[in-house]
Amino acid sequence: MKHYEKVGDTRIDLRGVLGKDSYGARFGDQVTVEIELSRPAYAYLVAFRPDGMVEPLFPEDSNEPPPLTDRPRYPSKSRELNYDLTDGTVVSVQYCTRSLRWCK
């Protein structure tokens, strides 16, 4: 998970990987999420927000099934987007679940 710090009203600076290069995020900061799986699988990446909402992150279009991949990520299509940390003071949790077979 890469951490981008909000600086002022318009600038976002890359601070590095959370837990390695950066150890804290603030309200208004942003992140990108990339998971490395040991082999390709059908995966979902979701965010559990502090306001109780569950937000799908991968695939970005919640109406399409996940592709077979070993690197689910957000953003996956809209590369200019990052995930905004603006839902409260508690850190949101991103979670990945995967399956080697497609389940309908």
C-alpha positions as CSV (number, residue, x, y, z in Angstrom):
1,M,0.0,0.0,0.0
2,K,1.6,3.3,-1.1
3,H,0.9,6.4,0.9
4,Y,0.4,9.8,-0.6
5,E,0.4,12.7,1.8
6,K,-1.8,15.7,1.2
7,V,0.2,18.9,1.3
8,G,-1.8,22.1,1.2
9,D,-5.0,22.2,-0.8
10,T,-3.7,20.8,-4.2
11,R,-0.5,18.9,-3.8
12,I,-0.1,15.2,-3.0
13,D,3.4,13.8,-2.3
14,L,4.4,10.1,-2.4
15,R,5.7,9.1,1.1
16,G,6.4,5.5,0.2
17,V,5.0,2.1,1.3
18,L,2.9,2.2,4.5
19,G,4.7,0.2,7.2
20,K,8.0,0.4,5.5
21,D,8.7,4.0,4.4
22,S,5.7,5.7,6.1
23,Y,4.2,4.9,9.4
24,G,1.1,7.0,9.6
25,A,-1.5,8.6,7.5
26,R,-3.7,11.6,8.2
27,F,-7.2,12.6,7.2
28,G,-7.1,13.7,3.6
29,D,-4.1,11.5,2.6
30,Q,-4.4,8.9,-0.1
31,V,-3.3,5.4,-0.8
32,T,-3.0,2.9,-3.6
33,V,-3.3,-0.8,-2.9
34,E,-1.6,-3.7,-4.7
35,I,-1.6,-7.3,-3.5
36,E,0.8,-9.9,-4.8
37,L,-0.7,-13.4,-4.8
38,S,1.5,-16.6,-5.0
39,R,-0.4,-17.6,-8.2
40,P,-3.3,-16.2,-10.3
41,A,-6.7,-16.3,-8.7
42,Y,-10.1,-14.6,-8.9
43,A,-9.8,-11.9,-6.2
44,Y,-11.9,-9.1,-4.6
45,L,-10.3,-6.2,-2.8
46,V,-12.7,-4.3,-0.5
47,A,-12.3,-1.5,2.0
48,F,-14.1,-1.5,5.4
49,R,-14.6,2.1,6.1
50,P,-14.8,3.7,9.6
51,D,-18.4,4.8,8.8
52,G,-19.5,1.1,8.6
53,M,-19.7,1.0,4.8
54,V,-18.0,-1.7,2.7
55,E,-16.6,-0.3,-0.5
56,P,-15.5,-2.6,-3.4
57,L,-12.1,-1.6,-4.8
58,F,-11.2,-4.4,-7.2
59,P,-12.6,-4.9,-9.7
60,E,-13.4,-1.2,-9.9
61,D,-16.7,-1.9,-11.7
62,S,-18.7,-3.9,-9.1
63,N,-20.9,-5.2,-11.9
64,E,-18.1,-7.2,-13.5
65,P,-16.5,-10.4,-12.2
66,P,-12.9,-10.2,-11.2
67,P,-10.3,-11.3,-13.8
68,L,-7.9,-14.1,-13.1
69,T,-4.8,-12.3,-11.8
70,D,-1.9,-12.5,-9.4
71,R,-1.9,-8.7,-8.7
72,P,-5.3,-7.3,-7.7
73,R,-4.9,-3.6,-7.3
74,Y,-6.6,-0.2,-6.8
75,P,-6.7,1.7,-8.9
76,S,-6.9,-1.0,-11.6
77,K,-8.4,1.0,-14.5
78,S,-8.4,4.7,-13.5
79,R,-4.7,5.1,-12.9
80,E,-5.0,8.8,-11.9
81,L,-7.2,7.9,-8.9
82,N,-6.0,7.1,-5.4
83,Y,-8.1,6.0,-2.5
84,D,-8.9,9.0,-0.3
85,L,-8.6,8.6,3.5
86,T,-11.5,10.9,4.3
87,D,-14.0,8.8,6.1
88,G,-13.0,9.3,9.7
89,T,-10.0,9.2,12.1
90,V,-9.9,5.4,12.3
91,V,-7.8,3.8,9.6
92,S,-9.9,2.0,7.0
93,V,-9.0,-1.6,6.4
94,Q,-8.5,-3.1,2.9
95,Y,-9.1,-6.8,2.6
96,C,-8.5,-9.2,-0.2
97,T,-10.2,-12.5,-0.7
98,R,-9.4,-14.9,-3.5
99,S,-10.4,-18.2,-5.1
100,L,-8.6,-20.4,-7.6
101,R,-11.9,-21.2,-9.2
102,W,-14.6,-18.8,-10.3
103,C,-17.6,-19.0,-8.0
104,K,-20.9,-17.6,-9.2
